[in-house]
Amino acid sequence: MSVPVFRFAPSPNGFLHLGHALSALTNFDMARAAHGRLLLRIEDIDQTRCRPEFEAAIFDDLAWLGVRWDGTVRRQSEHSADYRRVIDRLGAEDLLYPSFETRSDLARLLAHRQAGAPWPRDPDGTPLAPGRHQPWPPPSTGPAAGRPAALRLDMEQAIARTGSLTWSETGAGPNGETGMIAAQPRLWGDVVLSRKHLPTSYHVAVVVDDALQGVTHVVRGRDLFWATSIHRLLQAMLGLHAPTYHHHRLVLDAAGRKLSKSTRATALRALRAQGVTPDDIRRLIEPA
């Protein structure tokens, strides 16, 4: 019988807050209850935002919380070749195409089209980009030559290859969805799998990492519930095993918004400086 494998995967682009504490402690408690292993992954693909002092603080905060992990830490920045192999494979199978649109281009398009039917948006509320099916890789001549391009997945072609997909959910989605969930990757449109100035996207990196690390249980925040549809699609296209998923509730601020680094949520290290203890943290993240 295989040993259950969990993972906690923060990004070192800021200090951990109560939302991270909930995810880390949930992973740690579930791994311990299942007599399994907990891995630590550092998701630092975006080197322009990730800093060594934030990574050091992650180790310090987890040790203070009493969260212990097994094995060596995997840093995504050290494994670009793993992600490039997947991008090259999907490209060679004519599933990717270059996208040269900028945010300004999309804004102009939206302004032009808003007079008609509302422009479709993904589950995160971001407007879907129009599909532009061009040869892959990007052309070496013409107006696009030398311009950075993102690589988008041809969603309709990908779905035609995989057919309908599901995943096993032991937590709950935004509306209480649990059990066997029907994946809906079409909601995301032609999603970006390789960014203009980064070697890959979150979606590719997380799927590849989970497979290479033998992760059997993905435990993460409910805000990523529908992103699982993309991950299931990639797993099916690449012939990878699908983990069991568990999406937990989010820690919200006084305005009902998810805690985030971008809104300067109070860091664990600041709470610790105020005399808060790890037991206090557990009480603070308990459901009201």
Buried (B, 14 or more C-beta within 10 A) or exposed (E): EEEBBBBBBBBBBBBBBBBBBBBBBBBBBBBEEBEBBBBBBBBBBBEEEBBEEBBEBBBBBBEBBEBEBEEEEBBBBEBBEBBBEBBEEBBEBEBBBBBBBEEEEBEEBEEEEEEEEEBEEBBEEEBBBBBEEBEBBBBEEEEBEEEEBBBBBBBEBBBEEBEEBEBBBEBBBEEEBEEEBEBBBEBBBBBBBBBBEBBBBBBBBBBBBBBEBBBBBBBBBBBBBBBBBBBBBBBBBBEBEBBBBBBBBBBEBEEEEBBBBEEEBBBBBEBBEEEBEBEEBBEEBEEE
